[in-house]
Amino acid sequence: MLLLVALITAVACGAAPASNTPAVQSPVTSMEPLSTGPARAAGAPTSSRDGIMSPKITLPAIDPMTVTGDIIIAGSSTVYPLSEVMAERFADEGYSGNMSIDSIGSGGGFERFCDAGETDISNASRSITADEITNCAQLHRTPVAFHIGTDALAIVVNKNNTFLKNVSLDQLAKIFSSDTTSWSEVDPSWPAKPILRFSPGTDSGTFDYFVATVMAPAYGDDGRAKLLDAANLQLSEDDNVLVQGVEGDANAIGYFGYAYYHEYADRLTILTIDRIQPGKESVDNHTYPLARPLFLYSDATIMKEKPQVAAFLDYYLTNLDDEISEVGYFAASDADLSAARQKYLDVMGQ
């Protein structure tokens, strides 16, 4: 389901400058080769967030009041809440252009970015595929990925569910499989009640991730079909629909990005997976089995020809840590975030 979720327009106080180029930089006309890892100038500060000292890359300061011009973003419903917060903050600080953000799933976002060429930035909760890269090449676009954080996939049940607090990955696959229709078919100690399943739609990177991580290990190449053929299954690209579905019936179960559980934690019960609670510690130490990276994708030509896009990406990567935890996701490691910032500098020839 295609859902237009936000159109953000802000007008800066006072007259905006005629140019839409950020005050701190002008677009460059050539691109240096991308580096294979983060670099830093001599004497640049380091950080030990990950337990080891790593280079800390900073980007040129951006004044949103100097930025005009439209920015079009579409893609992952998982990344959407974070991009929405960053866009609102950018506008609050003076950005005077129009920014639209569509929540249509990672696959839908890559279609608009690589097939139609309609967007400047693609939100994604999975890596771009080889076929999508090929489609981008037809439009002379070379996708550039910026790792912005980590999501712990939340498996949730209704607050009135009294029998399910923990689930194994194998049980989870059976719960979402066409092989079962009732809870007792998964575990005889569970009630003989129908399982009501709520899942992101097939354009969602969350759906793709769930199939690859949960269904495929149990059912191989049939995993996707087993999920789609399951009884009492509702698919939606709108995570709010999934939240409401699980909240509405004691026999319901669903999954989506951690930020949506974080927002509705008082209305849903989150399950542990193999006795491991999703959270910062289990994500950082790689013990929670359903953690995945989150990305922004853009293109060097877009970033150079549309300085407002480059400015917003700079602002996003610079201020990300101020907002990501509040939204409900987990900050990227210092090494990953520095690598993303260094990639930005390489793309812009700085």
Sine and cosine of phi, psi and omega as CSV:
sin_phi,cos_phi,sin_psi,cos_psi,sin_omega,cos_omega
0.00,0.00,0.80,-0.60,0.00,-1.00
-0.99,0.10,0.80,-0.60,-0.05,-1.00
-0.76,-0.65,0.88,-0.48,0.12,-0.99
-1.00,0.08,0.92,-0.38,-0.19,-0.98
-0.96,-0.26,-0.30,0.95,-0.02,-1.00
-0.37,-0.93,0.64,-0.77,0.23,-0.97
-0.72,-0.69,0.93,-0.38,-0.15,-0.99
-0.94,-0.34,0.86,-0.51,0.02,-1.00
-0.77,-0.64,0.78,-0.62,0.01,-1.00
-0.74,-0.68,0.57,-0.82,0.05,-1.00
-0.89,-0.45,0.83,-0.55,-0.04,-1.00
-0.93,0.36,0.49,-0.87,0.08,-1.00
-0.93,0.37,0.77,-0.64,-0.04,-1.00
1.00,0.09,0.10,-1.00,-0.05,-1.00
-0.97,0.25,0.71,-0.71,0.06,-1.00
-0.99,0.14,0.49,-0.87,0.04,-1.00
-0.92,0.40,0.41,-0.91,-0.06,-1.00
-0.91,0.42,-0.59,0.81,-0.03,-1.00
-1.00,0.10,0.52,-0.85,0.06,-1.00
-0.99,-0.13,0.26,0.97,0.01,-1.00
-0.99,0.11,0.76,-0.65,0.05,-1.00
-0.83,0.56,0.57,-0.82,-0.08,-1.00
-0.89,0.46,-0.44,0.90,-0.13,-0.99
-1.00,0.06,-0.18,0.98,-0.05,-1.00
-0.38,-0.93,0.37,-0.93,0.13,-0.99
-0.90,-0.44,0.46,-0.89,0.01,-1.00
-0.90,0.44,0.60,-0.80,0.03,-1.00
-0.99,-0.15,0.24,-0.97,-0.09,-1.00
-0.94,-0.35,0.01,1.00,0.05,-1.00
-0.65,-0.76,0.44,-0.90,-0.02,-1.00
-0.89,-0.46,0.78,-0.63,0.09,-1.00
-0.97,0.23,0.42,-0.91,0.06,-1.00
-0.86,0.51,0.59,-0.81,0.02,-1.00
-0.92,0.38,0.64,-0.77,0.04,-1.00
-0.98,0.19,0.36,-0.93,0.00,-1.00
-1.00,0.06,-0.10,0.99,0.01,-1.00
-0.19,-0.98,0.15,-0.99,-0.06,-1.00
-0.92,0.39,0.58,-0.82,0.07,-1.00
-0.82,-0.58,0.24,-0.97,0.05,-1.00
-0.48,-0.87,0.41,-0.91,0.06,-1.00
-0.96,0.27,0.40,-0.92,0.03,-1.00
-0.84,0.54,0.73,-0.68,0.02,-1.00
0.99,0.11,0.01,1.00,0.02,-1.00
-0.91,0.41,0.55,-0.83,-0.06,-1.00
-0.92,0.39,0.41,-0.91,0.09,-1.00
-0.87,-0.49,0.24,-0.97,0.00,-1.00
-0.71,-0.70,0.45,-0.89,-0.02,-1.00
-0.85,-0.53,0.55,0.83,0.01,-1.00
-0.84,0.55,-0.56,0.83,-0.08,-1.00
-1.00,-0.08,0.15,0.99,0.00,-1.00
1.00,-0.01,-0.14,0.99,0.07,-1.00
-0.75,-0.66,0.47,-0.88,0.02,-1.00
-0.96,0.28,0.78,-0.63,0.00,-1.00
-0.70,-0.72,0.48,-0.88,-0.01,-1.00
-0.90,0.43,0.64,-0.77,0.01,-1.00
-0.93,-0.37,0.94,-0.34,-0.05,-1.00
-1.00,0.00,0.70,-0.72,0.09,-1.00
-0.89,-0.45,0.45,-0.89,-0.01,-1.00
-0.95,-0.33,0.33,-0.94,0.04,-1.00
-0.85,0.53,0.64,-0.77,0.00,-1.00
-0.91,0.41,0.67,-0.74,0.01,-1.00
-0.92,-0.39,0.75,-0.66,0.13,-0.99
-0.98,-0.19,0.96,-0.27,-0.04,-1.00
-0.83,0.55,-0.41,0.91,-0.01,-1.00
-0.92,0.38,-0.28,0.96,0.02,-1.00
-1.00,-0.09,0.02,1.00,-0.12,-0.99
-0.96,-0.28,0.81,-0.58,0.11,-0.99
-0.77,-0.64,0.01,-1.00,0.00,-1.00
0.99,-0.14,0.48,-0.88,-0.08,-1.00
-0.98,0.17,0.49,-0.87,0.07,-1.00
-0.73,-0.69,0.78,-0.62,-0.04,-1.00
-0.88,-0.47,0.84,-0.55,-0.06,-1.00
-0.78,-0.62,0.62,-0.78,0.10,-1.00
-0.46,-0.89,0.36,-0.93,0.09,-1.00
0.61,-0.79,-0.66,-0.75,-0.21,-0.98
-0.79,0.61,0.76,-0.65,0.13,-0.99
-0.94,0.34,-0.40,0.92,0.03,-1.00
-0.94,0.34,-0.71,0.70,-0.03,-1.00
-0.97,0.23,-0.38,0.92,-0.08,-1.00
-0.76,0.65,-0.75,0.66,-0.05,-1.00
-0.85,0.53,-0.58,0.81,0.01,-1.00
-0.95,0.32,-0.70,0.71,0.02,-1.00
-0.90,0.43,-0.57,0.82,0.04,-1.00
-0.89,0.46,-0.71,0.70,0.01,-1.00
-0.88,0.47,-0.69,0.72,-0.01,-1.00
-0.91,0.41,-0.61,0.79,0.03,-1.00
-0.92,0.40,-0.66,0.75,0.03,-1.00
-0.90,0.44,-0.65,0.76,0.02,-1.00
-0.91,0.42,-0.66,0.75,0.03,-1.00
-0.86,0.50,-0.70,0.72,0.02,-1.00
-0.92,0.38,-0.67,0.74,0.00,-1.00
-0.87,0.50,-0.49,0.87,-0.03,-1.00
-1.00,-0.03,0.11,0.99,0.20,-0.98
0.83,-0.56,-0.12,0.99,0.03,-1.00
-0.83,0.55,0.80,-0.60,-0.14,-0.99
-0.93,-0.38,0.24,0.97,0.08,-1.00
-1.00,-0.06,-0.16,-0.99,0.06,-1.00
-0.95,-0.30,0.78,-0.62,0.05,-1.00
-0.84,-0.54,0.81,-0.58,0.08,-1.00
-0.92,-0.39,0.64,-0.77,0.02,-1.00
-0.76,-0.65,0.89,-0.46,0.02,-1.00
-0.96,-0.28,0.74,-0.67,0.06,-1.00
-0.99,-0.14,0.99,-0.14,-0.11,-0.99
-0.74,-0.67,0.20,0.98,-0.03,-1.00
1.00,-0.01,0.45,-0.89,-0.02,-1.00
-0.86,0.50,-0.70,0.71,-0.01,-1.00
-0.89,0.46,-0.70,0.72,0.05,-1.00
-0.89,0.45,-0.60,0.80,0.04,-1.00
-0.90,0.43,-0.68,0.73,0.02,-1.00
-0.93,0.37,-0.51,0.86,0.09,-1.00
-0.89,0.47,-0.70,0.71,-0.01,-1.00
-0.95,0.32,-0.51,0.86,-0.01,-1.00
-0.98,0.18,-0.69,0.73,-0.14,-0.99
-0.99,-0.17,-0.51,0.86,-0.04,-1.00
-1.00,-0.04,-0.76,0.65,-0.06,-1.00
-1.00,-0.03,-0.38,0.92,-0.04,-1.00
0.91,0.42,0.54,0.84,-0.11,-0.99
-1.00,-0.06,-0.29,0.96,-0.13,-0.99
-0.89,-0.45,0.34,-0.94,0.02,-1.00
-0.99,-0.13,-0.52,0.85,-0.04,-1.00
-0.68,-0.73,0.65,-0.76,0.04,-1.00
-0.89,-0.46,0.88,-0.47,0.14,-0.99
-0.96,0.26,0.66,-0.75,-0.05,-1.00
-0.53,-0.85,0.67,-0.74,0.11,-0.99
-0.96,-0.29,0.31,0.95,0.13,-0.99
-0.47,-0.88,0.23,-0.97,0.06,-1.00
-0.96,0.27,0.48,-0.88,0.08,-1.00
-0.92,0.40,0.57,-0.82,-0.03,-1.00
-1.00,0.02,0.25,-0.97,0.03,-1.00
-0.88,0.48,-0.64,0.77,0.01,-1.00
-0.91,0.42,-0.63,0.78,0.02,-1.00
-0.93,0.38,-0.60,0.80,0.07,-1.00
-0.89,0.45,-0.66,0.75,0.05,-1.00
-0.88,0.48,-0.67,0.74,0.04,-1.00
-0.89,0.45,-0.64,0.77,0.05,-1.00
-0.87,0.49,-0.64,0.77,-0.03,-1.00
-0.88,0.48,-0.51,0.86,0.04,-1.00
-0.90,0.44,-0.41,0.91,0.04,-1.00
-0.98,-0.18,0.20,0.98,-0.03,-1.00
0.86,0.50,0.58,0.81,0.10,-1.00
-0.94,-0.34,0.70,-0.72,0.08,-1.00
-0.90,-0.44,0.97,-0.24,-0.08,-1.00
-0.88,0.48,0.70,-0.71,0.07,-1.00
-0.90,-0.44,0.83,-0.55,-0.06,-1.00
-0.99,-0.11,0.72,-0.69,0.10,-0.99
-0.88,-0.47,0.92,-0.40,0.01,-1.00
-0.97,0.23,0.87,-0.49,-0.12,-0.99
-0.92,-0.38,-0.19,0.98,-0.01,-1.00
0.20,-0.98,-0.18,-0.98,-0.05,-1.00
-0.73,-0.68,0.65,-0.76,0.05,-1.00
-0.93,-0.37,0.67,-0.74,0.19,-0.98
-0.98,-0.18,0.92,-0.39,-0.02,-1.00
-0.87,0.49,0.79,-0.62,-0.04,-1.00
-0.99,-0.12,0.82,-0.58,0.14,-0.99
-0.98,-0.20,0.87,-0.49,-0.18,-0.98
-0.80,-0.59,0.50,-0.87,0.11,-0.99
-0.77,-0.64,0.15,-0.99,0.00,-1.00
-0.91,0.42,0.53,-0.85,0.00,-1.00
-0.87,0.50,-0.43,0.90,-0.02,-1.00
-1.00,0.02,0.06,1.00,0.08,-1.00
-0.96,0.27,0.88,-0.48,-0.08,-1.00
-0.97,-0.25,-0.05,1.00,-0.13,-0.99
-0.92,-0.38,-0.18,0.98,-0.13,-0.99
-0.81,-0.59,0.92,-0.40,0.06,-1.00
-0.85,-0.53,-0.46,0.89,-0.02,-1.00
-0.70,-0.72,0.52,-0.85,0.03,-1.00
-0.57,-0.82,0.58,-0.81,0.11,-0.99
-1.00,0.05,0.29,-0.96,0.04,-1.00
-0.88,0.47,-0.61,0.79,0.02,-1.00
-0.91,0.42,-0.69,0.72,0.06,-1.00
-0.89,0.45,-0.64,0.77,-0.01,-1.00
-0.88,0.47,-0.66,0.75,0.05,-1.00
-0.88,0.48,-0.67,0.74,0.01,-1.00
-0.92,0.40,-0.62,0.78,0.01,-1.00
-0.86,0.51,-0.62,0.78,-0.05,-1.00
-0.99,-0.13,0.28,0.96,-0.05,-1.00
-0.98,-0.22,0.47,-0.88,0.10,-0.99
-0.93,0.37,-0.17,0.99,0.04,-1.00
-0.95,0.32,-0.29,0.96,-0.04,-1.00
-0.79,-0.62,0.54,-0.84,0.09,-1.00
-0.85,-0.53,-0.38,0.93,-0.02,-1.00
-0.81,-0.58,0.36,-0.93,0.00,-1.00
-0.87,0.49,-0.61,0.79,-0.06,-1.00
-0.92,0.39,-0.34,0.94,0.06,-1.00
-0.96,0.29,-0.36,0.93,0.07,-1.00
-1.00,0.06,-0.69,0.72,0.01,-1.00
-0.57,-0.83,0.87,-0.50,-0.06,-1.00
-0.86,0.51,-0.34,0.94,0.02,-1.00
-0.98,0.17,-0.17,0.99,0.03,-1.00
-1.00,0.02,0.35,-0.94,-0.10,-0.99
-0.93,0.36,0.46,-0.89,0.05,-1.00
-0.99,0.11,0.86,0.51,-0.01,-1.00
-0.90,-0.44,0.52,-0.85,-0.01,-1.00
-0.91,0.42,0.63,-0.77,0.08,-1.00
-0.99,0.11,0.82,-0.58,0.09,-1.00
-0.98,-0.21,0.90,-0.44,-0.17,-0.98
-0.96,-0.29,0.71,-0.70,0.03,-1.00
-0.81,-0.59,0.84,-0.54,-0.11,-0.99
-0.68,-0.73,0.56,-0.83,0.19,-0.98
-0.83,0.55,0.41,-0.91,-0.01,-1.00
-0.96,0.27,0.13,-0.99,-0.13,-0.99
-0.94,0.33,-0.25,0.97,0.10,-1.00
-0.99,0.11,-0.07,1.00,-0.09,-1.00
-1.00,0.06,0.68,-0.73,0.13,-0.99
-0.91,0.42,-0.46,0.89,0.06,-1.00
-0.91,0.41,-0.66,0.75,0.08,-1.00
-0.88,0.48,-0.75,0.66,0.00,-1.00
-0.85,0.52,-0.67,0.74,-0.02,-1.00
-0.91,0.41,-0.68,0.74,0.00,-1.00
-0.89,0.46,-0.68,0.74,0.04,-1.00
-0.88,0.48,-0.72,0.69,-0.07,-1.00
-0.94,0.35,-0.58,0.81,-0.14,-0.99
-1.00,-0.08,-0.50,0.86,-0.06,-1.00
-0.94,-0.33,-0.79,0.62,-0.14,-0.99
-0.98,0.21,-0.69,0.72,-0.06,-1.00
-0.89,0.46,-0.67,0.74,0.04,-1.00
-0.87,0.50,-0.49,0.87,-0.01,-1.00
-1.00,0.04,-0.56,0.83,-0.15,-0.99
-0.81,-0.59,0.06,1.00,0.01,-1.00
0.89,0.45,-0.66,-0.76,-0.05,-1.00
-0.92,0.40,-0.27,0.96,0.01,-1.00
-1.00,0.09,-0.05,1.00,-0.11,-0.99
-0.84,0.54,-0.69,0.72,-0.03,-1.00
-0.90,0.44,-0.71,0.70,0.00,-1.00
-0.91,0.42,-0.62,0.79,0.02,-1.00
-0.86,0.51,-0.64,0.77,0.01,-1.00
-0.94,0.34,-0.75,0.66,-0.10,-1.00
-0.93,0.37,-0.41,0.91,0.01,-1.00
-1.00,-0.02,-0.01,1.00,-0.04,-1.00
-0.92,0.40,0.58,-0.82,0.04,-1.00
-0.95,0.32,0.41,-0.91,0.07,-1.00
0.80,0.60,0.70,0.71,0.00,-1.00
-0.96,-0.30,0.79,-0.61,0.14,-0.99
-0.90,-0.43,0.79,-0.61,0.04,-1.00
-0.96,-0.30,0.64,-0.77,0.07,-1.00
-0.40,-0.91,0.65,-0.76,0.12,-0.99
-0.98,0.21,-0.20,0.98,-0.02,-1.00
-0.99,-0.11,0.94,-0.33,-0.04,-1.00
-0.90,0.44,-0.42,0.91,0.05,-1.00
-0.90,0.43,-0.55,0.83,0.07,-1.00
-0.90,0.43,-0.65,0.76,0.01,-1.00
-0.92,0.39,-0.68,0.73,0.05,-1.00
-0.85,0.53,-0.75,0.67,-0.03,-1.00
-0.91,0.42,-0.58,0.81,0.02,-1.00
-0.90,0.43,-0.72,0.70,0.01,-1.00
-0.92,0.39,-0.63,0.78,-0.01,-1.00
-0.91,0.41,-0.39,0.92,-0.15,-0.99
-1.00,0.03,-0.13,0.99,-0.04,-1.00
-0.51,-0.86,0.69,-0.72,-0.05,-1.00
-0.92,0.40,-0.32,0.95,-0.03,-1.00
-0.98,-0.18,0.25,0.97,-0.07,-1.00
-1.00,-0.03,0.47,-0.88,0.11,-0.99
-0.58,-0.82,0.55,-0.83,0.00,-1.00
-0.42,-0.91,0.08,-1.00,0.04,-1.00
-0.54,-0.84,0.53,-0.84,0.03,-1.00
-0.15,-0.99,-0.01,-1.00,-0.03,-1.00
-0.89,0.45,0.48,-0.88,-0.09,-1.00
-0.86,0.50,-0.52,0.86,-0.03,-1.00
-0.87,0.50,-0.57,0.82,0.00,-1.00
-0.96,0.28,-0.59,0.81,0.14,-0.99
-0.90,0.43,-0.70,0.72,-0.01,-1.00
-0.81,0.59,-0.63,0.77,-0.04,-1.00
-0.96,0.29,-0.53,0.85,-0.10,-1.00
-0.88,-0.47,0.50,0.87,-0.08,-1.00
-0.86,0.51,-0.49,0.87,-0.01,-1.00
-0.97,0.23,-0.17,0.99,-0.07,-1.00
-0.92,-0.40,-0.10,0.99,-0.06,-1.00
-0.70,-0.72,0.35,-0.94,0.12,-0.99
-0.94,-0.35,0.82,-0.58,0.03,-1.00
-1.00,-0.04,0.64,-0.76,-0.02,-1.00
-1.00,-0.05,0.51,-0.86,0.24,-0.97
-0.99,0.14,0.46,-0.89,0.04,-1.00
-0.92,-0.39,0.88,-0.47,-0.08,-1.00
0.78,0.62,0.66,0.75,0.04,-1.00
0.94,0.34,0.22,0.98,-0.02,-1.00
-0.95,-0.30,0.84,-0.54,-0.01,-1.00
-0.99,0.15,0.76,-0.65,0.10,-0.99
-0.93,0.38,0.69,-0.73,-0.01,-1.00
0.10,-1.00,0.04,-1.00,-0.09,-1.00
-0.85,0.52,-0.69,0.72,-0.05,-1.00
-0.90,0.44,-0.73,0.69,-0.05,-1.00
-0.95,0.30,-0.42,0.91,0.09,-1.00
-0.97,0.26,-0.71,0.70,-0.04,-1.00
-0.90,0.43,-0.59,0.81,-0.03,-1.00
-1.00,-0.07,0.15,0.99,0.13,-0.99
0.89,0.46,0.51,0.86,0.04,-1.00
-0.99,-0.12,-0.43,0.90,0.05,-1.00
-0.96,0.28,0.84,-0.55,-0.18,-0.98
-0.97,0.23,-0.16,0.99,-0.05,-1.00
-0.88,-0.48,0.78,0.63,0.08,-1.00
-0.96,-0.29,0.60,-0.80,-0.07,-1.00
-0.51,-0.86,0.49,-0.87,-0.01,-1.00
-0.97,0.24,0.43,-0.90,0.07,-1.00
-0.89,-0.45,0.56,-0.83,-0.13,-0.99
-0.69,-0.72,0.42,-0.91,0.39,-0.92
-0.93,-0.37,0.64,-0.77,0.10,-1.00
-0.87,-0.49,0.66,-0.75,0.17,-0.99
-0.59,-0.81,-0.35,-0.94,-0.08,-1.00
-0.57,-0.82,0.61,-0.79,-0.08,-1.00
-0.86,0.50,-0.67,0.74,-0.02,-1.00
-0.90,0.44,-0.68,0.73,0.05,-1.00
-0.86,0.51,-0.72,0.69,-0.06,-1.00
-0.90,0.44,-0.53,0.85,-0.02,-1.00
-1.00,0.08,-0.60,0.80,-0.03,-1.00
-0.99,0.15,-0.37,0.93,0.04,-1.00
-0.85,-0.53,1.00,0.08,-0.07,-1.00
-0.86,0.50,-0.39,0.92,0.06,-1.00
-0.91,0.40,-0.53,0.85,0.05,-1.00
-0.93,0.36,-0.72,0.70,0.04,-1.00
-0.88,0.48,-0.64,0.76,-0.01,-1.00
-0.90,0.44,-0.68,0.73,-0.01,-1.00
-0.92,0.38,-0.64,0.77,0.05,-1.00
-0.89,0.45,-0.66,0.75,0.08,-1.00
-0.86,0.52,-0.76,0.65,-0.02,-1.00
-0.88,0.47,-0.68,0.73,-0.01,-1.00
-0.87,0.49,-0.78,0.62,-0.04,-1.00
-0.93,0.36,-0.47,0.88,0.00,-1.00
-0.97,0.25,-0.65,0.76,-0.13,-0.99
-0.97,-0.26,0.10,1.00,-0.08,-1.00
-0.81,0.59,-0.72,0.69,-0.09,-1.00
-0.91,0.42,-0.35,0.94,0.02,-1.00
-0.95,0.32,-0.38,0.93,-0.18,-0.98
-0.87,-0.49,-0.45,0.89,-0.24,-0.97
-0.89,0.46,-0.64,0.77,-0.02,-1.00
-0.93,0.36,-0.60,0.80,0.03,-1.00
-0.91,0.42,-0.57,0.82,0.02,-1.00
-0.93,0.35,-0.53,0.85,0.05,-1.00
0.85,-0.52,0.23,0.97,0.05,-1.00
-0.93,-0.37,0.00,-1.00,-0.11,-0.99
-0.90,-0.43,0.74,-0.67,-0.08,-1.00
-0.87,0.50,0.59,-0.80,0.15,-0.99
-0.90,0.43,0.42,-0.91,0.07,-1.00
-0.88,0.47,0.37,-0.93,0.06,-1.00
-0.84,0.54,-0.63,0.78,-0.01,-1.00
-0.90,0.43,-0.69,0.72,-0.01,-1.00
-0.93,0.36,-0.66,0.75,0.00,-1.00
-0.93,0.36,-0.62,0.78,0.07,-1.00
-0.91,0.42,-0.60,0.80,0.05,-1.00
-0.90,0.43,-0.63,0.77,0.04,-1.00
-0.90,0.43,-0.68,0.73,0.02,-1.00
-0.92,0.40,-0.64,0.77,0.03,-1.00
-0.90,0.43,-0.61,0.79,0.05,-1.00
-0.88,0.48,-0.65,0.76,0.06,-1.00
-0.87,0.50,-0.73,0.68,-0.01,-1.00
-0.89,0.46,-0.63,0.78,0.02,-1.00
-0.91,0.42,-0.69,0.72,0.02,-1.00
-0.86,0.50,-0.66,0.75,-0.04,-1.00
-0.99,0.10,0.01,1.00,0.05,-1.00
0.95,0.32,0.53,0.85,-0.05,-1.00
-0.96,-0.29,0.00,0.00,0.00,0.00
